[in-house]
Amino acid sequence: MLHQPVLPSSHIMKYKRLLLVLSLGALLSCSDRESIVKQADYSGYLREGILDKPVALAKEEIIFWEQRLQSDTGSYVAMLELGAARQQLFKLNGDPQQLVIADSLFSRSSARLNDTDPAILYTRAQTAITRHQFAKASLLNETALQAAGDRFIYQLIGFDASMELGQYNDACIRLAAVQDPASFDYLIRKAKSADQQGRLDKAIAYMEKALDLVKNKKKSLYCWTLSCLADMYGHDGRPEDAYNAYLEVLENDPAYLYAIRGIAWIAFSHDRDTKAALEIINYLQRQTHLPDLWLMKAEIKEWENDQVGKNDCLQQFLAATVHPANGDMYNKYRILLYADHIADQDKALALAEREVANRPTPETFDWLAWVYYKKGDIRKALQISKGKVYRQTTSPEALYHMAMIFAAADLKQDALALFQECAAAYFELGPLKEKMIRAQLRQLASM
């Protein structure tokens, strides 16, 4: 009987490192990736003025209900309808002031009824979630229940608030209380819970069931669900499935700009086709004013080694988000921007501490740890990462930050394992981080 020779431990380590180096090419090389995005597929959807009609309709609604409110200043119905029209305009053009006004109108309407109408209170809670006021949303939700609000809606909104506040056990309890596999609202939240737990396959299965429930029903709901599913396919390393899903969304609603944006990311992150990606982003910026488009554009400019263009995009983003009406909605991006690109660590730290106070989740603690890492306080960064982030989230961005922190703390094996996980999430992390991951893996493999 033949036996394999027993290698000394030092040789075994070298052998493992050799296998790692040999595997890196197959794991990280993008040279053999076939391009997914085809101009013929998306060019027909780049229609100028695609939102002109829905924006005009929203503005007509605003004028109508403003006139009604002027003639009857105490009409809570007019306040509600005007608030809904303002909210719709925010969804279309990204103007945060519209959301602030809508929130104020919903609050005034509720006050006219002494905060006793649960439907209005639930609307206010959902608006608070949109504005990243999660503790306020939770309080409004409790008030709605005390006003004899529907318990099913109470548990659903409670789930949403708890997830954002990092209260995952409470969120699971709420979901169990309304368990209904035939309910769309239940399934989409079940998908979110599974995703948070790192069970992406389960999350996708739940979302696919939810999609089946809304087929041949309300178009906007179908498109929203399918675009969420496309995002999940991307997270799962299935960019071609994501691409096909985004195209199907656009077949149903050519004005669904989020799907066009998803195609831009595939063009950049998977195909490395910066020309196509910029063509799409430039089109989107002519249709709407959502600030985070500047961040994707900045990333592309950096990949093209256009430092001037990148810095201009970052400044454009900051200018677009400095308005107080934005509240905390863009804090994450501002934290990472100040930490990574502008080197204003004091601003980054203040925002990160604010986010942790508002919603202590593994992701917000990750941002705080990353700021300390960028400040050079590796000990503090490691303490936060190990205690509040490690094995508590599967977010690729958090994994990347942890890997960098662990490597800086000389925890090579842990860093190596994390970088390998990051490598598998190259599509979500993007080309710039993939390049850094490749370099880190090669460095660790040679040590």
Summary of the structure (lengths in Angstrom):
residues: 447
radius of gyration: 23.9
end to end distance: 36.4
largest distance: 97.9
contacts: 1440
relative contact order: 0.08
helix: 77%
strand: 0%
